[in-house]
Amino acid sequence: MVIKELRSSLMRSDELPTLILAGGVIVLYLLPFLISGVDSAFTVHDSLDNNVVQYIILANEGKTYSLNPSGIVSSIMGGVQRMYLPVGFNFYATLFVIFKPFNAFLINFTVVHILAFVGMFLLLRRHLLKENNYLAIVAVVSVLFALTPFYSVYGLSVAGVPIVGYAFLNLKKSKHLFLSYLILGLFPLYSSLVLAGVFLIFSAALVGAYDFYKSSRFNSPYWNGAWVLAVMYALTNYQLFYQFFLSDIESHRKEFIFDSFNLEMVIENATNFFYHLHYHVSPPLGFIAMLSSIALVFAISRQHSRTSQLIILLLINVVIAVTQSIFYWDKMQTTWKYLPILKQFQWNRFYFLSPFFWFATLAVSLSILRDSFSFIKSSQLMMWITCIFCFYNVWAYNGELRETASNLLSSSKNGWTYQQFYDKRLFQEIQVFINKPVYSYRVGSIGMHPAVALANGFHTIDGYLPSYPLSYKIYFRKIIGQELNKSPLLTKYFDEWGSRCYLFVSELPHYYMLDKYSQVKVQELQLDFSSGPHVDFVFSSVEILQPELSGMSFIKAFDHDQSKWRIYLYKVSDSKKESNI
């Protein structure tokens, strides 16, 4: 039955040449990364500095599938409960258990982009643009969506939205039931509940309720699919539910203070978001808004059959932009006071659905523009020019691809490559030099992300987690308090957010990747290591001129020809405290 459903839904002989061509384009996109390997340039922000290392830690400590939410993961931030790290019953997490970290990362990167194409192609071809004369548009838009520089560390949270839409539309029409239930059952094993799952379930329920209102008919297959999705998310994220509803440990998220906008700023922010989206989900897609505006003019003037479809998609994008901005409206402060749980959960993240809706808007817009030209040749020419324009825009904002491809043709490396960022060779030298079991001492990092030390097996007092005990944040602040007092910017950043629990330095606000060519030196550092968590060594990517002011002594600088880092190793002289490892 499954094979029959797959064959009828996924495989049609007339589509094979188009699929082969589209597949070739995606292979060309992936090729620079596959050839470059660890020398590929990948996004560091909220990826290599955060998500990747969390899975490395879990795999290294054998805690990936731990069922005890209160069990301790010892290597990060002095040891935190398992419930504060990502879910383990997840395809991405499993890759880090089976493979070496980079191989796991690259496999995930590849799978995410391939499934992005598959999902968008199926949704457009089977439901939105089913006519054969739109096949080229479907293929082009699906490839464009697949080439989007997703945060692949989020799995299918963004890239997989189309395939969820495809499954629900199948169920709405009572078609391919087994395949659709299978998709919805597996999707929570490769996506995030808080980034996408909640909003997919809410959106599906909204559509189902509207459908019931219009038809007065309860669509059992559709609602069964919604339940499958919800139940699977609940099962795979039980530790998250335990953290927020059953644990008596307060999360640092309780003290979040978000930016507060007046109504004028809300409108301005919503307008900006409409054209540029959020960096976590997609590059700026203003070119789609421009094309869809032109298509809307043609659609209305020619009374095109897809006019209402285009208007609905544009309105959805407007609503998402407004929702994203209203979260920061100053009037919401009252809501936070009476419903503090809503402050800890960012319900404005409907924008994780935005790329799907925008590329669906692009597909409909291109179909309207194609139909609006009288002559076939002019229509084809317009389509080719438009597609080239779209590909250029995707390329222009895809720094990972540009830098990786450029690095293949040049001896000098652009950006930060995976190998340069974690620099296993350099930190092995440091580990050998210290010559102690890594679990027997704690380190902190200055001028660099703690993720680098963590990925290399060191145990840290610092780290970057979306949630961790509030008590640890208060305890850790004792070390960095004097430095925070020198910088209102850092004070606001840590006190009002604090997910980056770093050894902040007032002379280096938000500089965590100072390579050996930076020439920066810290003149007057004042960290109080006699208070707060116990720390034995400090790794600094910059030279600290007066380390004794912070009770430190310089030991040695580590560097090698291929390294982008130069690490200054400092010993913390305060030894009166017992380590709480």
Phi, psi and omega in degrees: 000316180297315181297320180296317179295317179299317183295317183286332183266322188260331191240113174230131187299326182289343181266349187302312179301320179294318180295322178296316179296315179297319178298323178297321179296317180294322177298318177299322178295317184281338188304313179304323180288320180293323179286316184288329181060231183293349176271008175287146178266117180241157178300133178269314185301122179058024178224275179295331183276000190213280190299312184301313185292333178296319178289327176297315180300311182300316180294317181297324183266001180066030184250009183304313184256020180300131181269352183266105182297338181265359177297148186267129169264108199280337192281338186250135174052045177073002182106114179235160180294148181304329185294346180272354179254167187299159179297146182266331181278074190207141181301316182297314179299320181295326178302322181286339175283322185276318188248167170295153188309312183293319179300320177297316180298314184289321177299313178300315180304315181293312183297318181301314183289325178292313180292333175299316178295311183302312182297314181293320180298313181297316182294314182291315186286324184269341186230319189266313182231076189279341183292145183297330182288355177256006184302317180298319179296315179302315182294315182297313181295322179295320177293316178302318178296318180294332182274357177298133180286074178298157164283089186297341179294345176272010180063230182265016183304325176252309185295335185265359181302318179301322183289332173291317177299319177300315181296315181293323178293326173300312182294325178300327180260006181057043179242150175047052187297312184297314180300318182293317176296323179296316178300312182291330178286327182273334185304318178297343178277002182215029180204173183257132177296313187283337180269324185227319189305311181302319186282330174291316180296315179298315181296318179297319179294321179297314179296317180297319179294319178295319179297319178295319179298320182285320187258345185056029180234129179277117183271093185301313180302320181297310182291329174298321177297319178297320179292321177301313180298312183295315182294319179295321176296319180296318181293317183283342183246028184300328180293326178294317177295321178299316182301315187272336187241340184243330182287144177266007177271125181282134177279150177296342179295341180300332183259015177301135171234112183271160174304144182244119183251142168281175186300321180297319179291326177299315180295317179297316180294320179296319179296316179296319181294324180305322183267334189244346181056195182252141184298339180287341188244335185185158170288169177305134183240035180300332180295330177290320178299321179295311180297320181291329177294316177297316180297324181296320178299312178298318184297314181291316182294328182258004180051051182292147183294340182261013182301311181296324178299315180294318180297317180299315180297318178295321179295321177300317179296324177294315181298318178298317179297317179293317179300317179301320185278324181299332178306329183260005180296136184298336178291344180285346181302325178296320179297317180301324184295318184268337179230071185299336180297330180290336177284325180285333179254117183279090185285359178275005185280027169300342181294349174291345175269348187303312182305319179300311182294324180291319180287330172295321176299318178299316181298313180295320180298316180295324179294321178292316179297321179298318183285345186273357178256132187290319186262140183299316182297315180294325177296315180295319179298315179300319181296316180295317179297317180295318181294319177299319178298317180294317179297321179299316182296321177295317178298319185299330183255008181258080182298325180300313182291314182300313183290321180293315179297320179295322181295333178292333184258001184223149178283332177275145185259130175269147180066197176249120177278163178305315182293320180293322184292311182273333173040067185303319182299314183297316185281339170293323176298319179294318180297318178295320181295316179295322172058046173222155174301134186298333180284352184269357179212161180244147178235159172232161184236140176234133179073013181203156179288136175302340179303328181296312179295318181297317180295337179263014171093357181285155175260129190242161171265345183248173180169180181227107179227142179293340177206138175201169186299133177300325181299324179289324177299316180295319180294315181295327182299336179299328179288316189262003186307314182295323178291322178296324180298337180277346187223103175303328180297312180289326178300312179297318183298316183279312185289326184264351177226277169084008178294331169273101179266081189247163170279083184289144179234126185299333179280350181231059183295118177063026174254106183242007182220056180274105182281179187288353179263004188287333181065013180276139174227140179274122187278314187217090182264132180230086174252140183256089181280357176280347176244166176077191183299148179291136178220141183255320182226154174238128172264123179234134178275359177229156179283135178256116190286327180234068184298335182296337177297336178252015179070033180240158174227137181287137180249303185193152174257138182243136183196157168208168190302319184275354184279144173265346178264154158232117187257123175265121182264125179239141175262130177277122189281342180291112182238011183283341181269144176277139177296139179258031180297000000 
